[in-house]
Amino acid sequence: MSGTINKVILIGHTGDEVKMHYFEGGGSVGNFPLATNETYTNKTTGEKVSNTEWHNIVVRNKAAEICEKYLKKGDKVYIEGRLKTRKWQDDQGKDRYTTEIQCTDFTFLTPKSEGGNPNPNAGANQGQASQVQKPVQNTDSVKQEEDDLPF
């Protein structure tokens, strides 16, 4: 295989509000921390152990504006993207590295009643920032269809 893949999929809770940065050309970047949790039982002690991993999420342009508007601290969100490591220098001139998730797609998972999201199934693609709604299925019609089946 000659190709390579750099893909990240996360489901977690936001650790803070989206912090926005705007540029002269009209572009924007939003940053927010995302927490993912792992829970397991230690086999030797029987103790339940919980670990939290923090991820730096970066969204751009229209997708960033949508996240800023609808994501609140503690909201659950699905993130797709790729890993990107940046090098920068601190105040003392030392080289520092930051690994981020460059978000290419996301879906809000917190129900509307819990967060403030007008559409909990809204997603945005980095390129077109479209919102998608899942169709609502009427349970009465499903029961009626089941009754009409010949088997």
Buried (B, 14 or more C-beta within 10 A) or exposed (E): EEEEEEEBEBEBBBBEEBEBEEEEEEEBBBBBBBBBEEEEEEEEEEEEEEEEEEBBBBBBBBBBBBBBEBBBEEBBBBBBBEEBEEEEEEEEEEEEEEEBBBBBBBBBBBEEEEBEBEEBBBBBBBEEBEEEEEEEEEEEEEEEEEEEEEE
